[in-house]
Amino acid sequence: MKKILLFNLCLLFVASSWAQELSIIPQPVLVQSQPGSFILKNNFTVGVSSNDEVTARVVNYITKKLSVSTGFAFSTGKIEKNSIFRFHLSRLKNSELGTEGYQLNVYPDSVSITANQPAGLFYAVQTFLQLLPKEIESKDPVKNFSWSAPCVRITDYPRFAWRGLMLDVSRHFFTKDQVKQFIDEMVRYKYNRFHWHLTDDEGWRIEIKSLPKLTQVGAWRVPRVGRWAEFSPPTPDEPRNYGGFYTQEEIKEVVQYAKDNFVEVLPEIDMPGHSLAFIASYPEICGTPGTYQVNSGERLIDWTLPGHPAVVNNTIDPSNEKAYELIDKVMGEVANLFPFEYIHMGGDECSKNFWEKNESIAKLMKKEKLQDMNEVQSYFVKRMEKIIESKKKKMIGWDEILEGGLKGNAAVMSWRGSKGGIEAAKLGHQVVMSPNDFAYLDLRQGDALTEPPIYSSVRLNQSYRFEPVPEGVDPKLILGGQGNLWSERLTTWRSVQYMVYPRALSIAETLWSPKESKNWDSFVRKTENHFKRLDVSETKYSTALYDCVFEPQKDDHGKLQIELSTEISGLDIFYTFDETNPDQFYPKYVAPLSVPKDAVTLKVVTYRNRKQIGKQINMPIDELKKRAGIK
């Protein structure tokens, strides 16, 4: 009896250790490791309990994925004794699993997946693929390789229904195939909402057949290379050949592709601000006479002044009835292209300095008894909601649509922290949380000295602290959350990937996994394993979590004192002040540093287990003084 008890305890220890070693992102609700391994072999069989078209897509997805990297052949049919993969759509619905949950059982001789709906089968497949070796991400067959997965029992379902990523294609245009790749990458981590930011000051990217100038004029600008918002203004004779747009057929293709991957597409048509591409195409919708052109990255807004006044009027005139006629045409065609229930109207960062000089708006204010410019914008928002609802859609907008009052059924996407989301929920509106202090993927993720220039940062550990349900808010009104990727500084697809990963992994875990299961140290270990998978798939990512973090401050005598740290534990920091490049044989950081009298640069590097892991950063002392507020 004692030997049996000891054996069972050993099995339990092995199972718990195995569970800790699994690198599944996002973390499932329940993982129970079992002894043994499943080994995938050539000529495997797939059995399916249902022959409906949607389930067939899931089966096609996994067989294609497996055959690409393994080179194995397969056959499909009804579930039989020799079926290696078994896909079950449950007849007796499991209320715990809902529409996206699943049960995954990996046995030594087979893999069984059960779900209420095909979406659950699809997410179970994503989990199973993460159980296989990283080589499963290879674009070419890997020969003479053992494709093993640990035996496990997993029960899993999402915390939130809205799990989104936003891609801005206006500032820099990305092709249809790149957008599909974005969808491919997001579904690996169980995202199900693709927010497509299609219009802005820098480009109109969607074909509207009734308004052809939107793409003839609004989709193109003068090319510029350098630092965003500091470019020279275009001259009249410069060719406007940078940009592009999606035809309606391409839009339909992407929407169908997303649907095949269980992703809803949320289109955004940004207005009344951020509308310069619209205005350049149809100047009559702007309340300021003049000649307009699509912005090429030159300064447009003065962010240093109160109210953030625009240098050039990039707003639609809310008093202009002609503008609403054109908007109605736009929304009509958008509604026909996108089956998702919501259309995003933007509503953010609307500079009102030109409105203040507009006599027509002054007359509108008197007629409608509007007290200030916020109420003028609210008037526009209400008109927008009527137009969108007339197309049998619901409206969602950035949290500025609350300013001046928000009534009706509009949902709010909270980006300026969580404040707008809290206010909207208290008013009874549904909310999607995407706060810039946690979920903005275009913000730098390492030290400003090593990252593209931008106004702020969100490190990986900060994004992992994202919590979509603020205290005191009815959780039923929080639809979920999303990460947002603005593309002002992202000129290539590699730069897009670099900013998305690994922070999209942390947001995915927040939106899918139970709140109580989140664990930073565990997430870091899993992320490092996913770095290896991203390497195989040739996906670029940031390794800023390994870099040194600088915390300069004044000491009691007003002198500079420097604290150094790292985002993750287990790293050593080595440094020099003497202009030489440090390695593990240089001084190791153990306490705050004082700067030698004539030192000009602090050079730092991080190591783990006697191997360099972070970038060497050469930090000017003057920059540290500036950050510490020392003149």
C-alpha positions in Angstrom: 0.0 0.0 0.0 2.8 2.4 0.9 4.5 1.7 -2.4 1.3 2.4 -4.3 0.8 5.6 -2.4 4.4 6.7 -3.1 4.0 5.9 -6.8 0.8 8.0 -7.0 2.5 10.9 -5.2 5.3 10.6 -7.8 2.9 10.7 -10.6 1.2 13.7 -9.1 4.5 15.5 -8.7 5.4 14.7 -12.3 2.0 15.9 -13.6 2.2 19.2 -11.6 5.7 19.8 -12.8 4.7 19.1 -16.4 1.7 21.5 -16.1 4.1 24.3 -15.0 6.4 23.6 -18.0 3.6 23.9 -20.6 3.9 27.2 -22.4 0.3 27.9 -23.5 -0.7 31.5 -24.1 -3.2 32.5 -23.1 -3.3 30.4 -20.0 -6.2 27.9 -20.1 -8.8 27.7 -17.4 -7.8 24.2 -16.3 -4.8 22.1 -17.3 -4.4 18.6 -15.9 -1.2 16.9 -17.1 -1.2 13.2 -17.6 1.7 10.7 -18.0 2.9 9.9 -21.4 3.2 11.6 -24.8 1.4 11.7 -28.0 3.5 11.3 -31.2 2.1 12.5 -34.5 3.1 10.2 -37.4 2.7 10.2 -41.2 -0.7 9.2 -42.8 -2.6 10.4 -39.7 -6.4 10.3 -39.8 -8.9 12.9 -38.7 -12.4 12.0 -37.6 -15.3 14.5 -37.4 -18.7 14.1 -35.7 -20.3 16.7 -37.9 -20.0 17.4 -41.6 -21.1 21.0 -41.5 -19.1 23.5 -43.6 -17.8 25.5 -40.6 -16.4 22.4 -38.8 -14.8 21.4 -42.1 -12.9 24.7 -42.2 -11.4 23.9 -38.7 -10.4 20.5 -39.9 -8.8 22.0 -43.0 -7.0 24.5 -40.9 -5.3 22.0 -38.7 -4.5 19.5 -41.4 -3.0 22.2 -43.6 -1.0 23.6 -40.6 0.3 20.2 -39.7 1.1 19.0 -43.2 3.2 22.2 -44.0 5.8 21.7 -41.3 5.7 17.9 -41.0 5.2 17.0 -44.6 2.8 14.3 -43.5 -0.2 13.1 -45.4 -3.6 12.7 -43.8 -7.2 11.5 -44.4 -10.5 12.7 -43.1 -13.9 11.1 -42.4 -16.2 10.1 -39.7 -14.9 9.3 -36.2 -13.6 5.7 -36.1 -11.4 3.6 -33.8 -8.3 4.5 -35.8 -9.0 8.3 -35.9 -5.9 10.0 -34.5 -7.7 13.4 -34.2 -11.3 13.4 -33.1 -13.5 16.5 -33.4 -16.8 16.4 -31.5 -19.5 19.0 -31.7 -21.5 18.3 -28.5 -25.2 17.6 -28.9 -25.7 18.2 -25.2 -24.5 21.7 -24.8 -22.0 22.4 -22.0 -23.1 25.7 -20.5 -19.6 26.1 -19.0 -17.9 26.1 -22.4 -20.2 28.6 -24.1 -19.7 29.3 -27.8 -15.9 29.5 -27.7 -14.8 27.1 -25.0 -13.5 23.6 -25.5 -12.2 20.4 -23.9 -9.0 19.0 -25.2 -7.7 15.6 -24.3 -4.3 14.5 -25.5 -3.8 10.7 -25.1 -0.8 8.6 -26.0 -2.6 7.3 -29.1 -5.0 10.1 -30.1 -6.3 13.7 -29.6 -9.9 14.4 -28.8 -11.5 17.8 -29.0 -15.1 18.6 -27.8 -16.9 21.9 -28.1 -20.4 23.4 -28.4 -19.6 25.4 -31.5 -16.9 25.2 -34.2 -15.2 28.3 -32.7 -14.4 26.2 -29.7 -12.9 23.5 -31.9 -10.8 26.2 -33.6 -9.4 27.5 -30.3 -8.7 24.0 -29.1 -6.6 23.6 -32.2 -4.6 26.7 -31.4 -3.9 25.3 -27.9 -2.9 21.9 -29.3 -0.4 23.5 -31.8 1.3 25.2 -28.8 1.8 21.8 -27.2 3.8 20.6 -30.3 7.5 21.5 -30.7 8.3 25.0 -32.0 9.2 23.5 -35.3 5.5 23.3 -36.1 5.8 27.0 -37.0 8.2 26.2 -39.9 7.1 27.2 -43.4 9.0 24.2 -44.8 8.9 20.5 -43.9 11.1 19.5 -41.0 12.5 16.1 -41.8 13.6 13.3 -39.4 11.8 14.9 -36.4 9.7 13.5 -33.6 6.4 15.5 -33.4 5.5 14.8 -29.7 3.0 16.6 -27.4 2.5 16.0 -23.7 -0.6 14.2 -22.6 -3.0 16.6 -21.0 -6.6 17.3 -20.2 -7.6 20.9 -20.8 -10.9 22.7 -20.1 -10.9 26.2 -21.4 -13.2 29.2 -22.3 -12.7 32.9 -22.6 -13.2 35.6 -19.9 -14.3 38.2 -22.4 -16.2 38.0 -25.7 -14.4 41.0 -27.2 -10.7 40.2 -27.7 -9.4 42.7 -30.2 -6.3 44.0 -32.0 -6.4 47.2 -34.0 -4.3 47.9 -37.1 -4.0 51.4 -38.5 -3.5 51.2 -42.3 -4.1 54.9 -42.9 -0.8 56.4 -41.8 1.0 53.7 -43.7 -0.8 51.4 -46.1 -0.4 47.6 -45.7 -1.4 45.2 -48.4 -4.4 42.9 -48.4 -2.0 39.9 -47.9 -0.3 41.6 -45.0 -3.7 42.2 -43.3 -4.5 38.5 -43.7 -1.1 37.7 -42.1 -2.1 40.0 -39.2 -5.2 38.0 -38.8 -3.2 34.7 -39.0 -1.0 35.9 -36.2 -3.7 37.2 -33.9 -5.8 34.0 -34.0 -2.9 32.0 -32.7 -3.5 33.7 -29.4 -7.3 33.5 -29.6 -8.1 37.1 -30.6 -11.5 37.4 -32.3 -11.9 41.1 -33.2 -9.9 42.8 -35.9 -10.4 46.6 -35.7 -9.5 48.0 -39.1 -8.6 51.8 -38.9 -9.3 52.6 -42.5 -9.3 56.4 -42.7 -7.4 59.3 -41.2 -5.6 62.5 -42.1 -2.9 60.6 -44.0 -5.0 58.4 -46.2 -8.5 57.0 -47.1 -8.1 53.3 -47.6 -11.6 51.9 -48.6 -13.2 52.2 -52.0 -16.6 54.0 -51.8 -18.0 53.7 -55.3 -20.5 56.6 -55.0 -17.6 58.9 -54.0 -14.7 58.0 -56.2 -12.5 61.0 -55.2 -12.0 59.4 -51.8 -9.6 56.9 -53.3 -8.5 58.9 -56.4 -7.3 61.8 -54.2 -7.6 60.7 -50.5 -5.6 57.5 -50.8 -2.4 59.1 -52.0 0.2 61.5 -50.6 3.8 62.7 -51.1 6.3 60.1 -49.8 8.5 61.2 -46.9 11.3 59.4 -44.9 12.5 60.5 -41.5 10.9 61.5 -38.3 7.1 61.7 -38.2 5.5 65.1 -37.6 8.7 66.8 -38.5 8.6 66.3 -42.3 8.7 69.3 -44.6 5.3 70.3 -46.1 4.7 69.0 -49.7 5.2 71.4 -52.6 2.5 71.5 -55.3 4.8 69.9 -57.9 5.7 66.8 -55.8 4.1 63.6 -57.0 1.5 62.0 -54.8 2.3 58.4 -55.3 2.6 57.0 -51.8 -0.4 55.1 -50.4 -3.1 52.8 -51.7 -6.5 51.5 -50.9 -8.6 48.3 -50.8 -11.2 47.7 -53.5 -14.6 46.5 -52.3 -13.7 43.1 -53.6 -10.6 43.0 -51.5 -12.5 44.2 -48.5 -15.0 41.3 -49.0 -12.1 38.9 -49.3 -10.5 40.0 -46.1 -13.8 39.9 -44.2 -14.4 36.4 -45.4 -10.9 35.4 -44.5 -11.4 36.8 -41.0 -14.8 35.0 -40.7 -13.1 31.7 -41.7 -10.7 32.3 -38.8 -13.6 33.2 -36.4 -12.7 36.9 -36.4 -15.2 39.7 -36.7 -13.9 42.8 -38.5 -14.7 46.2 -37.1 -14.3 49.0 -39.6 -13.4 52.5 -38.4 -14.2 55.6 -40.5 -12.7 58.4 -38.3 -14.6 61.7 -38.0 -15.2 64.6 -37.4 -11.5 65.1 -36.7 -8.7 63.1 -38.4 -10.6 63.8 -41.6 -8.1 65.5 -43.8 -8.0 62.8 -46.5 -11.9 63.1 -46.7 -11.6 66.9 -46.9 -8.9 66.8 -49.5 -11.2 64.7 -51.7 -14.4 66.8 -51.0 -13.4 70.2 -49.6 -17.0 71.3 -49.4 -17.5 69.3 -46.1 -15.0 71.6 -44.3 -16.1 74.9 -42.9 -12.8 76.7 -43.8 -12.4 77.7 -47.5 -9.1 76.7 -49.0 -7.0 74.1 -50.9 -6.4 70.9 -49.0 -4.1 67.9 -49.4 -3.6 64.6 -47.7 -1.2 65.0 -44.8 2.3 63.4 -45.5 3.5 63.4 -41.9 4.2 67.1 -41.5 3.0 68.8 -38.3 -0.8 69.0 -38.3 -1.7 69.5 -34.6 0.1 71.7 -32.0 0.2 69.3 -29.0 2.0 71.9 -26.8 -1.0 74.3 -26.6 -4.3 73.9 -24.6 -7.0 72.3 -26.7 -4.5 71.0 -29.2 -5.3 73.4 -32.0 -5.0 72.2 -35.6 -2.5 74.0 -37.9 -4.7 73.0 -40.9 -8.4 72.4 -40.5 -8.8 68.6 -40.5 -12.4 68.6 -39.2 -15.8 68.0 -40.8 -18.2 71.0 -40.4 -21.0 69.8 -38.1 -23.3 72.5 -39.4 -22.9 71.4 -43.1 -25.8 69.3 -44.3 -23.9 68.4 -47.4 -21.3 66.6 -45.2 -24.1 64.4 -43.7 -25.2 63.5 -47.2 -21.7 62.3 -48.1 -21.3 60.5 -44.8 -24.6 58.7 -45.4 -23.2 57.4 -48.7 -20.0 56.3 -47.0 -21.8 54.5 -44.1 -24.2 52.8 -46.5 -21.5 51.2 -48.5 -19.4 50.4 -45.4 -22.5 48.7 -43.8 -22.9 46.5 -46.8 -19.3 45.4 -46.8 -18.9 44.5 -43.1 -21.4 42.1 -41.5 -20.2 42.8 -37.9 -22.9 44.6 -35.9 -20.7 47.7 -35.1 -19.2 50.5 -37.1 -16.6 52.6 -35.4 -17.0 56.4 -36.1 -13.8 57.5 -34.4 -14.6 60.8 -32.7 -11.2 61.3 -31.1 -8.8 64.3 -30.9 -11.1 66.7 -32.7 -9.4 70.1 -32.7 -12.1 72.8 -32.5 -10.2 76.0 -33.1 -11.5 76.3 -36.6 -15.0 75.6 -35.5 -14.8 78.6 -33.1 -14.3 80.9 -36.1 -17.1 79.4 -38.2 -20.2 81.6 -38.5 -22.3 78.6 -39.7 -21.5 76.7 -36.5 -22.4 79.8 -34.5 -25.8 79.8 -36.1 -26.2 76.0 -35.4 -25.3 76.6 -31.8 -28.0 79.3 -31.5 -30.6 77.1 -33.3 -29.9 73.9 -31.3 -29.1 75.8 -28.0 -25.6 74.3 -27.9 -23.5 75.8 -25.1 -20.0 75.0 -26.2 -17.8 73.2 -28.8 -18.1 69.9 -26.9 -21.9 70.1 -27.4 -21.3 70.9 -31.1 -19.3 67.7 -31.4 -22.0 65.9 -29.4 -24.5 67.1 -32.0 -22.3 65.6 -34.7 -22.0 62.3 -32.8 -25.8 62.1 -32.5 -26.3 62.7 -36.2 -23.7 60.0 -36.9 -25.5 57.5 -34.7 -28.7 58.1 -36.5 -27.0 57.5 -39.9 -25.3 54.3 -38.7 -28.4 53.0 -37.1 -30.3 53.7 -40.3 -27.9 51.1 -41.9 -29.0 48.5 -39.3 -25.7 48.8 -37.4 -24.6 49.9 -33.9 -22.2 52.7 -33.4 -19.0 52.6 -31.3 -16.5 55.5 -30.9 -13.5 56.6 -28.9 -14.2 58.0 -25.4 -14.3 61.6 -26.7 -17.9 60.9 -27.9 -18.9 61.3 -24.3 -18.0 64.9 -24.3 -21.0 67.2 -24.5 -23.3 64.3 -23.5 -23.9 60.9 -25.0 -27.3 59.4 -25.3 -28.7 56.5 -27.3 -27.2 53.0 -27.6 -23.6 53.9 -28.7 -20.8 51.8 -27.2 -17.6 53.5 -26.1 -14.0 52.5 -26.7 -11.9 53.9 -23.8 -8.4 54.9 -24.9 -7.4 57.8 -22.6 -6.9 55.5 -19.7 -9.9 53.8 -18.1 -11.7 57.0 -17.1 -13.9 57.3 -20.2 -14.9 53.6 -19.9 -15.9 54.1 -16.3 -18.0 57.1 -17.1 -19.6 55.4 -20.1 -20.5 52.3 -18.0 -22.0 54.4 -15.3 -24.2 55.9 -18.0 -25.3 52.4 -19.0 -23.2 52.2 -22.3 -21.3 49.1 -23.3 -17.5 49.5 -23.2 -14.4 48.1 -24.8 -11.3 48.9 -22.8 -8.2 49.8 -24.8 -6.4 52.3 -22.4 -3.2 53.8 -23.8 -1.3 53.3 -20.5 -1.7 49.5 -20.9 -2.8 48.5 -24.4 -1.2 50.9 -26.9 1.2 48.8 -28.9 2.7 51.7 -30.9 4.3 53.1 -27.7 7.9 52.2 -27.0 8.6 49.1 -25.0 12.2 49.8 -24.0 14.3 52.8 -23.2 13.7 55.9 -25.3 17.3 55.8 -26.4 16.8 52.5 -28.2 13.2 52.9 -29.5 11.5 54.9 -32.2 10.7 58.4 -30.9 7.2 58.7 -29.4 5.6 60.4 -26.5 5.4 57.6 -24.0 6.1 53.9 -23.2 4.3 50.7 -22.2 6.7 48.0 -21.1 5.7 44.4 -21.2 5.2 44.2 -17.5 2.9 47.2 -17.6 0.8 45.7 -20.4 0.5 42.5 -18.4 -1.2 44.5 -15.6 -4.0 45.5 -17.9 -7.4 44.9 -16.1 -10.5 45.7 -18.3 -13.0 45.8 -15.4 -12.4 48.7 -13.1 -13.5 48.6 -9.5 -17.1 49.6 -9.0 -18.1 49.0 -12.7 -20.8 46.5 -13.7 -18.7 43.8 -15.5 -21.7 43.0 -17.7 -21.1 46.4 -19.5 -17.5 45.6 -20.3 -17.5 43.8 -23.6 -13.8 43.2 -23.3 -10.7 44.9 -24.5 -8.1 45.3 -27.2 -4.6 46.4 -28.1 -4.2 49.3 -30.5 -1.4 49.7 -33.1 -1.2 53.2 -34.6 1.2 53.2 -37.6 2.7 56.8 -37.8 6.2 55.4 -37.2 5.6 51.9 -38.7 6.8 51.9 -42.3 7.4 48.2 -42.8 5.7 44.9 -41.9 8.7 44.0 -39.7 8.2 47.2 -37.7 4.6 46.2 -37.2 5.5 42.8 -35.8 8.2 44.3 -33.6 5.7 46.5 -31.9 3.0 43.9 -31.5 5.1 41.2 -29.9 5.4 40.2 -27.1 2.9 42.7 -25.7 0.0 41.2 -27.7 0.7 38.0 -25.8 0.2 39.7 -22.5 -3.1 41.4 -23.6 -4.3 38.0 -25.0 -3.8 36.4 -21.6 -5.7 39.3 -19.9 -8.7 39.0 -22.3 -9.0 35.2 -22.3 -7.6 33.7 -19.1 -9.2 33.9 -15.6 -8.1 36.9 -13.7 -6.8 34.8 -10.8 -4.7 32.6 -13.0 -2.4 35.4 -14.2 1.1 35.2 -13.0 3.9 37.4 -14.2 6.8 35.1 -13.6 5.0 32.2 -15.3 4.0 34.4 -18.2 7.7 35.5 -18.7 8.8 31.8 -18.9 6.1 31.1 -21.4 6.9 34.2 -23.4 10.6 33.2 -23.7 9.5 29.9 -25.1 7.2 31.6 -27.6 10.2 33.7 -28.7 11.6 30.5 -30.0 8.4 29.8 -31.9 8.4 33.3 -33.3 11.9 32.7 -34.5 10.9 29.6 -36.4 7.9 31.5 -38.0 10.3 34.4 -38.9 8.2 36.8 -36.9 10.0 39.9 -35.5 9.6 40.8 -31.8 11.1 43.0 -29.2 13.5 41.7 -26.6 13.3 44.9 -24.5 12.3 42.9 -21.4 16.0 41.9 -21.1 17.3 45.4 -21.2 18.4 47.6 -18.3 15.9 50.1 -16.9 17.3 53.5 -15.8 15.8 55.4 -12.8 17.7 58.6 -12.4 16.9 61.0 -9.5 18.3 63.7 -7.4 19.9 62.8 -4.1 19.6 64.9 -0.9 22.3 67.2 -2.2 20.8 67.7 -5.6 23.3 65.4 -7.3 22.5 62.7 -9.8 21.9 59.2 -8.4 21.2 56.3 -10.7 19.2 53.2 -9.9 19.3 50.4 -12.4 16.8 47.5 -12.6 15.4 44.9 -15.0 11.9 44.1 -16.0 12.3 40.4 -15.2 14.2 38.7 -12.4 17.4 36.7 -12.7 19.5 39.1 -14.7 22.8 40.8 -13.8 23.7 44.3 -14.8 27.3 45.3 -15.6 28.4 48.9 -16.2 31.2 51.3 -17.0 31.7 55.0 -16.8 35.1 55.0 -18.6 33.9 54.7 -22.2 34.8 51.1 -22.6 32.2 48.4 -23.4 31.2 46.3 -20.3 30.8 42.6 -20.1 30.5 40.2 -17.2 34.0 41.0 -16.0 33.2 44.6 -15.3 31.6 46.0 -12.2 28.3 44.4 -11.3 25.4 46.7 -10.3 24.5 46.1 -6.6 23.5 49.6 -5.3 22.5 53.1 -6.7 25.3 54.7 -8.6 26.9 58.1 -8.2 28.5 59.6 -11.3 32.3 60.2 -11.3 33.2 63.9 -11.7 34.2 63.9 -15.4 32.1 60.9 -16.7 30.2 61.5 -19.9 28.5 58.1 -20.6 27.1 55.3 -18.5 27.3 52.0 -20.5 25.3 49.1 -19.3 24.6 45.5 -20.4 22.6 42.6 -18.9 23.7 39.0 -18.5 22.0 35.8 -17.5 23.9 32.7 -16.5 27.1 34.3 -17.7 25.8 35.0 -21.2 24.8 38.4 -22.6 21.0 38.6 -23.0 20.2 42.4 -23.2 21.4 45.1 -25.5 24.3 47.3 -24.5 22.9 50.8 -23.9 25.2 53.8 -24.0 23.4 56.4 -21.9 24.7 60.0 -21.9 25.0 61.4 -18.4 23.4 64.6 -19.6 20.3 62.6 -20.7 20.1 61.1 -17.2 20.4 64.6 -15.6 17.6 65.8 -17.9 15.3 62.9 -16.8 16.1 63.6 -13.2 15.2 67.3 -13.6 18.8 68.4 -13.0 20.0 71.4 -15.0 
